[in-house]
């Protein structure tokens, strides 16, 4: 079989496939420029609207979270700090098994103090209940 014969067979098969596709689609194999432009513009429009909606959702959630943080901050500030003298006058509490005692926290959020204790325990490779923290104070 020569190259010319192979090309002829390929062209015949391509022509038959084109005819079959044209019959199946109702002779709408090609789109004109107007239809192509309309498809492109509609595609861009869908993506733009989707991104705009996503941006609106992110902004709304951010504002909600900021409002919640502002509401909880005054409540935390208005709570009176425990007086050190009053704590000394109370009777000692029973400690939980494995506990090393109370920790005095000065000018530090309890969450931050807990994080610091966990980091120290991790760095020392010791369980937290084997360490004794006397106080934690933020250095400014």
Secondary structure, DSSP 8 states (H G I E B T S, - for coil): --HHHHHHHHHHHHHHHHHHHHHHHTS--S--HHHHHHHHHHHHHHHHHHHHHHHHHHHHHHHHHHHHHHHHHHHHHHS----HHHHHHS------TT-----EEESS-HHHHHHHHHHHHHHHT--GGG----EEE---
